[in-house]
Each structure stands twice: as structure tokens, then as C-alpha cells.
Amino acid sequence: MKNVTIKDIAKMCGVGVSTVSRAINDNPGISAETKEHILDVIRENNYVPNNSARNLKRSETETIAVLVKGIGNSFFSPMITEFEKIIQEKKYTFVLQRVDENQDEIDVAMEIEKEKRLKGIVFLGGYFSHSKEKLGKITVPFVLSTIGMTDSMVHREFASVAVDDEKESFKIVDYLCSLGHKKIAIFAASPDDESIGKLRMRGYKKALIKNGIEYDENLVFELTSGNERYSIKSGYITAKKMLKSNVECTAIFAITDAIAIGACRAIWDENKKVPEDYSIAGFDGLEMTKYYIPSFTTIRQPVEKMARETLRMLFQMIDSKKRLNENVIFPGELIIGESTRGI
């Protein structure tokens, strides 16, 4: 991800670098209108001026940052919209920061905290297997949102909001088994995924055991790596790989709806049909899956409720100046669509 420089800001605003510098440092010799325009562009592009945060005006310190890891995941879009609406209603500035696959979100958070003088942080998505000591280095209130709760993770000691990914994945795979499917492929994250990928794989395995079905590694297809891991494109590529393998299966559990959408397209391109040739189940409950042909069987996460609860906890900590270790787990809802059938 390309870092925005002061020269980039100057070019966007149609002014010289010295004028941008004067706006940042609140120096005289610049009109209020020009200064406000420059500061707006800085905010929109998440530009962090070197050694200048202490000079930004007081109103700019009322900022909440949302750090997103896995921004290619369509599930995050409605949550981010809800975050932005609530944060602005609270008269705070909203900053959205993408965290790349190879970046450490805690390091990114500490850097933004230092430069922007944040009031709070929301961590959205990611693997998150950081130590308690490292999390403790963040000095402002924060909430871990939609980050899977694995047994090994110490972040249970910090404020968090999620669904029970393992339980909900078990629910939907168990449903596929109830339809008579015994050869169920899974489009899964890499084995080193310590978050939702690991938990949804656990649920898949437990459902197979409950239904007396032997786990078969040949039915596990690893998603593409990088920021687009949970995207439609990743689902398309993974389904193509599965179809070329000629593995025998009658159903697919895609660990996100976006992946399931991509898989449907790949199946269509191979002159196959859903659910006649392959039943497909997703996870997330994206709005579009109701209107897709066929409509999807999926687990719906209560997106708006989760977003509101995340910010309720964050602002409670900001107001009370006390840390919460509350872990809120929302139930998912099994939605039966047209993408699955009995055999």
C-alpha cells in the first residue's frame, strides 16, 4: 500500500508543499478556507505528517480509528458503514485504516495512535494471535470485533464482539449432512490461520464426526493468500481448482458468502449447476445472497447489532476511562436458501 506524502497532498490540493506545511502547523499566511480544504484532504487520505501531530488542532484529536485486516471480505462493508454513521453521530472523526496481510496490526495501531492522538480503536478481522503484553502496549481503549475466539488467544481478557464461528459452522455443515451429503468439500483458510478460518474448520470437522463421516483431506481446498483471501475472486479460483481435481463431492461449505458467490460462477462456467450438481452453503448472511440466483443457504451474522455493540463498549471505556474485558458472543441464524438440496 503506497504511503501518501506531503507532495501528494500538495498536488491534490493544487498548492505548494510549504502551504500544506503551514496548514498542518497552523501557521499564519494562509486563508481559513485553504487550510480547511487541505486538512480535509489529509483526513480523507489518512496522511500522517511527520512530527506534526502535536500541532494539529484540538478538534482533530477526537478520532476513532477502525483497522481492517482482510478488507476484500464483503462482510466488513456493512459493518464499516454502521461504524462510520455512529462515530459521526457521536461527533468524532472516523478514520478507516487498511492493514495489509503482512502487516502487524498492533504496530500499525501504535503508529496511528501516536500520530493521530486517537481516542479509541476498533480492530476488525485478522488473525490476531498477539500476546497480552503486546496488546497492553496500546494506551487507548480498543475493541476486537469479528475476530475469532480460539482457545489459545489471550485476547479474551480484552473487550471483544463476535459470533461463535465454530458452533455456527458446525450448524451449517450438520444441516448439509442432514440432507444426505457425505462428500462435503470445504473452501478453507491456510492451516496457519489462527482466527475464523481455524474455528470454521473445527466446526466442519465436528459436524462430520457427529454424522459418522470420515474427514478427507482431499476435500479441503485452501483459499488464495493475501488481502483477497475471503473475496469472490478467491472463491472462483478455488472452485476452479476443485473442479479440475475431479474430486468426488456433492456439497461445498464456503467459509464466507463472497467465496460461495465466486464458487457458483466457476461451477456455472464449467456447465454445471447449483444445487443440481453441487449444493453450496456460505457464511455471513450478506444482503446480496437473498437476491442471488439461486438464493444462498448461509449463516446470517447480526451485522448491525455487532457494530453497535462494538462501539457501545468502546465509548463506555472512553467515558469511564476503565478497560473492559467483556466478551459478547452473538448467535448466528441458519438461513435455508435455494443453493442446497437433499440427495
C-alpha positions as MATLAB code, in Angstrom:
seq = 'MKNVTIKDIAKMCGVGVSTVSRAINDNPGISAETKEHILDVIRENNYVPNNSARNLKRSETETIAVLVKGIGNSFFSPMITEFEKIIQEKKYTFVLQRVDENQDEIDVAMEIEKEKRLKGIVFLGGYFSHSKEKLGKITVPFVLSTIGMTDSMVHREFASVAVDDEKESFKIVDYLCSLGHKKIAIFAASPDDESIGKLRMRGYKKALIKNGIEYDENLVFELTSGNERYSIKSGYITAKKMLKSNVECTAIFAITDAIAIGACRAIWDENKKVPEDYSIAGFDGLEMTKYYIPSFTTIRQPVEKMARETLRMLFQMIDSKKRLNENVIFPGELIIGESTRGI';
ca = [
       0.000    0.000    0.000;
       1.534    3.278   -1.164;
       2.161    5.822    1.575;
       0.765    9.265    0.870;
       3.414   12.008    1.067;
       3.181   15.726    1.700;
       3.925   16.242   -2.028;
       0.898   14.087   -2.885;
      -1.294   16.196   -0.591;
       0.023   19.409   -2.153;
      -0.725   18.078   -5.654;
      -4.255   17.019   -4.675;
      -4.939   20.473   -3.242;
      -3.283   22.405   -6.062;
      -0.932   24.233   -3.683;
       2.742   24.172   -2.798;
       4.344   21.939   -0.161;
       5.045   24.975    2.029;
       1.330   25.840    2.051;
       0.446   22.314    3.188;
       3.083   22.603    5.917;
       1.606   25.905    7.111;
      -1.874   24.351    7.250;
      -0.626   21.373    9.256;
       1.284   23.539   11.712;
      -1.443   26.229   11.959;
       0.945   28.949   10.816;
      -0.267   32.374    9.632;
      -0.169   33.427    5.986;
      -2.867   31.019    4.775;
      -6.613   31.568    4.473;
      -9.016   29.664    6.692;
     -10.743   28.222    3.614;
      -7.492   26.890    2.112;
      -6.374   25.466    5.434;
      -9.677   23.660    5.967;
      -9.541   22.218    2.451;
      -6.006   20.900    2.989;
      -6.926   19.344    6.357;
      -9.969   17.684    4.766;
      -7.752   16.100    2.085;
      -5.296   14.955    4.775;
      -8.107   13.269    6.718;
      -9.614   11.637    3.622;
      -6.259   10.092    2.669;
      -5.177    9.110    6.200;
      -1.957   11.093    5.719;
       0.263   11.103    8.813;
       2.509   14.210    8.863;
       5.947   13.574   10.302;
       6.342   15.051   13.804;
       3.330   17.270   13.332;
       0.536   15.538   15.228;
       1.187   17.633   18.332;
       0.434   20.734   16.257;
      -2.914   19.620   14.869;
      -5.861   21.495   16.294;
      -7.726   20.081   19.286;
     -10.818   19.055   17.340;
      -8.787   16.607   15.284;
      -7.868   14.546   18.354;
     -11.482   13.345   18.746;
     -10.771   10.449   16.408;
     -11.770    6.791   16.320;
      -9.741    4.527   14.043;
     -11.093    1.308   12.521;
      -8.280   -1.012   11.422;
      -9.408   -3.586    8.863;
      -7.440   -6.689    8.022;
      -8.944   -8.577    5.106;
     -10.721   -5.630    3.525;
     -11.544   -7.822    0.497;
     -14.111   -9.604    2.683;
     -17.527   -8.212    1.654;
     -18.875   -8.893    5.149;
     -16.984   -5.895    6.516;
     -18.678   -3.349    4.242;
     -21.998   -3.021    6.149;
     -20.138   -3.012    9.473;
     -17.868   -0.184    8.348;
     -20.921    1.787    7.158;
     -22.544    1.360   10.575;
     -19.312    2.323   12.370;
     -18.976    5.499   10.319;
     -22.586    6.527   10.958;
     -22.407    6.032   14.732;
     -18.965    7.604   15.144;
     -20.045   10.710   13.249;
     -23.266   10.910   15.268;
     -21.052   10.988   18.367;
     -19.221   13.994   16.833;
     -15.977   12.054   16.467;
     -13.799   11.832   13.382;
     -13.819    8.439   11.664;
     -10.554    7.056   10.249;
     -10.519    3.808    8.279;
      -7.105    2.152    8.034;
      -6.463   -0.892    5.870;
      -3.934   -3.339    7.306;
      -2.150   -5.472    4.723;
      -1.749   -9.224    5.083;
       1.924   -8.963    6.015;
       1.492   -6.055    8.447;
       1.238   -6.347   12.226;
      -1.998   -4.592   13.207;
      -0.684   -3.746   16.683;
       2.326   -1.954   15.204;
       0.014   -0.104   12.804;
      -2.302    0.824   15.700;
       0.535    2.179   17.847;
       1.843    4.290   14.989;
      -1.578    5.796   14.250;
      -2.226    6.273   17.967;
       0.986    8.263   18.262;
       0.435   10.434   15.203;
      -3.340   10.948   15.346;
      -3.757   11.061   19.138;
      -6.698    8.677   18.933;
      -9.494    8.309   21.460;
     -10.180    4.686   20.557;
      -9.548    1.839   18.128;
     -11.656   -0.928   16.599;
      -9.764   -3.941   15.251;
     -11.882   -5.541   12.536;
     -10.936   -9.001   11.254;
      -7.469  -10.503   11.026;
      -5.684  -13.441   12.655;
      -4.841  -11.811   15.954;
      -2.616  -14.178   17.894;
      -0.798  -11.380   19.721;
       0.413  -11.690   23.294;
      -1.225   -9.962   26.240;
       1.952   -7.917   26.686;
       1.837   -6.619   23.128;
      -1.855   -5.767   23.316;
      -1.111   -3.953   26.572;
       1.142   -1.509   24.738;
      -1.928    0.167   23.242;
      -2.738    3.029   25.603;
      -6.195    3.966   24.270;
      -9.410    1.924   24.601;
      -9.927   -0.705   21.895;
     -12.371   -3.464   20.954;
     -11.642   -6.620   18.964;
     -14.573   -7.049   16.573;
     -15.419  -10.162   14.481;
     -12.106  -11.756   15.432;
     -12.410  -15.481   16.136;
     -12.028  -16.664   19.713;
      -9.620  -19.602   19.723;
      -8.636  -21.260   22.984;
      -5.021  -20.149   22.676;
      -5.823  -16.473   22.334;
      -5.238  -14.210   25.314;
      -7.455  -11.509   23.854;
     -10.393  -12.988   25.821;
      -9.057  -10.633   28.512;
      -9.927   -7.650   26.314;
     -13.252   -6.267   25.045;
     -14.482   -8.246   22.055;
     -17.536   -8.868   19.879;
     -18.025  -11.922   17.654;
     -20.188  -14.908   16.783;
     -19.215  -18.409   17.826;
     -17.612  -19.343   14.497;
     -17.045  -22.960   15.467;
     -20.611  -23.505   16.680;
     -22.198  -21.772   13.680;
     -20.034  -23.663   11.182;
     -20.990  -26.919   12.880;
     -24.641  -25.896   12.486;
     -24.488  -25.347    8.733;
     -22.344  -28.403    7.930;
     -24.609  -30.520   10.111;
     -27.501  -29.237    8.009;
     -25.722  -30.371    4.816;
     -25.246  -33.792    6.392;
     -28.966  -33.923    7.265;
     -29.705  -33.527    3.553;
     -27.812  -36.741    2.872;
     -24.467  -35.282    1.780;
     -21.442  -37.362    2.759;
     -18.829  -35.892    0.418;
     -18.655  -32.245    1.567;
     -15.768  -30.104    0.361;
     -14.624  -27.079    2.361;
     -13.010  -23.951    0.935;
     -10.817  -23.080    3.891;
      -8.099  -20.696    5.002;
      -4.492  -21.840    5.311;
      -3.547  -24.042    8.315;
      -1.669  -21.131    9.929;
      -4.890  -19.083   10.223;
      -5.414  -18.730   13.977;
      -8.742  -16.926   13.709;
     -12.068  -17.534   11.933;
     -10.514  -19.927    9.406;
      -9.355  -22.272   12.157;
     -12.660  -22.086   14.014;
     -14.839  -22.694   10.960;
     -12.667  -25.658   10.044;
     -13.176  -27.023   13.573;
     -16.945  -26.740   13.184;
     -16.760  -28.539    9.841;
     -14.791  -31.425   11.357;
     -17.096  -31.729   14.372;
     -20.175  -31.930   12.142;
     -18.579  -34.736   10.137;
     -17.769  -36.670   13.324;
     -21.308  -36.206   14.654;
     -22.705  -37.651   11.425;
     -20.263  -40.569   11.232;
     -18.437  -39.194    8.172;
     -14.671  -39.653    7.885;
     -12.613  -36.485    7.407;
     -10.972  -36.487    3.967;
      -8.060  -34.127    3.274;
      -8.772  -34.388   -0.450;
     -11.971  -32.416    0.157;
     -10.106  -29.482    1.763;
      -9.259  -26.712   -0.715;
      -7.072  -23.869    0.519;
      -8.058  -20.350   -0.470;
      -5.709  -17.924   -2.204;
      -3.363  -15.977    0.076;
      -3.207  -12.230    0.594;
      -5.768   -9.496    1.234;
      -8.277  -11.061   -1.190;
      -8.412  -14.409    0.625;
     -12.108  -14.091    1.514;
     -13.200  -12.464   -1.739;
     -15.427  -13.534   -4.645;
     -12.331  -13.919   -6.814;
     -10.749  -16.267   -4.281;
     -13.880  -18.412   -4.302;
     -13.839  -18.540   -8.091;
     -10.176  -19.591   -8.244;
     -10.617  -22.208   -5.509;
     -13.704  -23.720   -7.175;
     -11.848  -23.941  -10.473;
      -9.076  -25.811   -8.650;
     -11.608  -28.198   -7.115;
     -13.331  -28.886  -10.436;
     -10.017  -29.622  -12.153;
      -9.090  -32.059   -9.383;
     -12.080  -34.255  -10.308;
     -12.595  -34.984   -6.622;
     -15.954  -36.580   -5.871;
     -18.219  -34.332   -3.821;
     -21.873  -33.307   -3.738;
     -21.693  -30.240   -1.495;
     -19.355  -27.350   -0.694;
     -19.032  -25.342    2.519;
     -17.509  -21.979    1.625;
     -16.392  -20.193    4.808;
     -17.747  -16.831    3.569;
     -20.642  -15.858    1.323;
     -18.298  -13.973   -1.003;
     -16.318  -17.167   -1.551;
     -19.562  -19.044   -2.214;
     -20.597  -16.494   -4.862;
     -17.286  -16.922   -6.671;
     -17.646  -20.696   -6.465;
     -21.120  -20.541   -8.042;
     -19.763  -18.627  -11.005;
     -16.925  -21.109  -11.532;
     -19.388  -24.003  -11.443;
     -21.619  -22.230  -13.970;
     -18.619  -21.646  -16.258;
     -17.975  -25.394  -16.253;
     -21.563  -26.031  -17.413;
     -22.560  -27.381  -14.013;
     -25.456  -26.227  -11.848;
     -26.152  -25.294   -8.227;
     -27.730  -27.134   -6.474;
     -28.346  -29.876   -9.075;
     -24.648  -30.809   -9.352;
     -23.269  -29.179   -6.201;
     -25.037  -27.846   -3.134;
     -23.273  -24.746   -1.773;
     -23.508  -23.231    1.716;
     -21.879  -19.962    2.767;
     -21.355  -17.988    5.967;
     -22.112  -14.338    6.905;
     -25.606  -13.655    5.563;
     -24.685  -10.918    3.092;
     -27.702   -8.984    1.822;
     -26.931   -9.919   -1.787;
     -27.287  -13.643   -1.093;
     -31.072  -13.217   -0.742;
     -31.292  -11.946   -4.316;
     -28.654  -14.140   -5.934;
     -29.911  -16.941   -8.211;
     -30.052  -19.355   -6.511;
     -30.538  -17.716   -3.105;
     -27.978  -18.960   -0.579;
     -28.097  -21.260    2.389;
     -25.908  -19.437    4.870;
     -25.317  -18.375    8.467;
     -26.508  -14.812    8.966;
     -24.450  -12.726   11.378;
     -26.306   -9.809   13.038;
     -24.054   -7.164   11.470;
     -25.750   -4.002   12.729;
     -26.111   -5.349   16.278;
     -22.455   -6.372   16.328;
     -21.322   -2.963   15.086;
     -23.474   -1.127   17.638;
     -22.265   -3.340   20.483;
     -18.647   -2.822   19.441;
     -19.000    0.948   19.678;
     -21.102    0.820   22.842;
     -18.233   -0.932   24.572;
     -15.631    1.387   23.067;
     -17.396    4.609   24.109;
     -18.102    3.169   27.554;
     -14.362    2.721   28.029;
     -13.634    6.192   26.642;
     -16.157    7.791   29.029;
     -15.267    5.758   32.122;
     -11.522    5.627   31.443;
     -11.642    1.978   32.509;
     -10.750   -1.113   30.492;
     -13.426   -3.740   29.819;
     -12.770   -7.452   29.397;
     -16.331   -8.170   28.281;
     -16.664  -10.777   25.507;
     -20.004  -10.563   23.718;
     -20.946  -13.567   21.568;
     -23.900  -13.138   19.211;
     -25.838  -16.120   17.850;
     -25.960  -16.665   14.095;
     -29.097  -17.683   12.198;
     -29.260  -20.589    9.747;
     -30.899  -19.322    6.556;
     -32.146  -22.026    4.203;
     -31.866  -20.923    0.576;
     -32.082  -22.489   -2.871;
     -28.371  -23.309   -3.143;
     -28.700  -26.606   -1.260;
     -30.841  -29.695   -1.827;
     -31.278  -33.183   -0.435;
     -29.830  -36.228   -2.163;
];
